[in-house]
Amino acid sequence: MLNVLRWTSCLCMLALAGFQPQARAQTSPDGTEVHVLDTWPAGASVSLGRNQNFYLHLSYTAHRPTHLWVQPMYRGKQADAGTSGSPIYSGKGEAVVWFFLMSRDAKVDEIRIQTGDGGPGAQPTVLVWQGDIRQGVMTSDAPNPAWLDRMMPELAGRAAQPVGQSPSMPRKSSLASVLLVTLFWLPSLLVPLAAAWFLRGSWRLAMLVPVAGMLFVTLRFAIDVYRDATSHNLWPFELAIYTFFAFGYVALLMVAWGIAKARSKPAPPRTR
């Protein structure tokens, strides 16, 4: 009898262990490591109530600033679920990501945690959590765990962001692309320089004013775009405005120079 009870206990323990959620962690190409500390609602098989979120409490080690994205999956395909955004994480710390099911038939059997400066879907996967999450009827009345209450202010701030907006990392441009775009600014530099070549004295100095201004604007544009590719999304309009003022200045100065030169010519001698 004791042997039967012993074997029965072992089988029950093995069965329970088989239904525990599994999380496979791996290191991303940039060295980021992520581990699951806890989930809420807890368990390997969870029925979510209407508009209820499923939270994952994570620990991370990020050697460079990065995002942590949550990607719910079902049978290898993206599940019908809405997900949380991601701030920028760096160093060591804790993070919370969550998702919610969009329809009553939606199911999730795998949750992928991805890292990178893009968005969920095409980023390196650093963690895979496996379980069974589906839509239920009633929302659990159990109190939140301490870690969720502690991090709730941060979650509330992220949830208040407009849909589709989240803090993003600046993306650097390649030096070749910066030089290519900067070529469009050359006419606004070369035209005043060409005009200054034919002038003398104070007129030449006056013509170099737009050259100095456009040189400053061009260098600032190149540095900004190299640091962050999205810093001048409306650069064609900036180019048009600066070029208009530079060419307008050159035209006005040339008209003034022509008038001054015409007035400075000696009057023809009078004949008797």
BELSUL-V974592 format. One line per field, one symbol per residue. ss: DSSP state (H for helix, E for strand, L for the rest). phi: phi as a letter, one per 40 degrees, with the letter a starting at -180 (. if undefined). A space follows every 10 residues. Layout:
ss = ???
phi = ???
//
This chain:
ss = LHHHHHHHHH HHHHHHHHLL LEEEELLLLL LLEEEEEEEE LLLLEEEELL LLLEEEEEEE EEEEEEEEEE EEEELLEELL EEELLLLLEE EEEEEEEEEE ELLLLLEEEE EEEEEELLLL LLLEEEEEEE EEEEELLLLL LLLLLHHHHH HHHHHHHHHL LLLLLLLLLL LLLLHHHHHH HHHHHHHHHH HHHHHHHLLL LHHHHHHHHH HHHHHHHHHH HHHHHHHLLL LLLLHHHHHH HHHHHHHHHH HHHHHHHHHH HHHHLLLLLL LL
phi = .ccccccccc cccccccccc cbbbbaccdc gcbbbccaba dchcbbbccc gccbbbcbbb bbcadabbbb bcbafgbccc acbccaccba gbibabbaaa ccacccbbba bbbbbibcbc hbcccbabbb abbacbbbcc cccccccccc ccdccccccc cdcgbadbcc bccccccccc ccdcccdccc ccccccccbb gccccccccc cccccccccc cccccccacc cbcbcccdcc cccccccccc cccccccccc cccccccccc bc
//
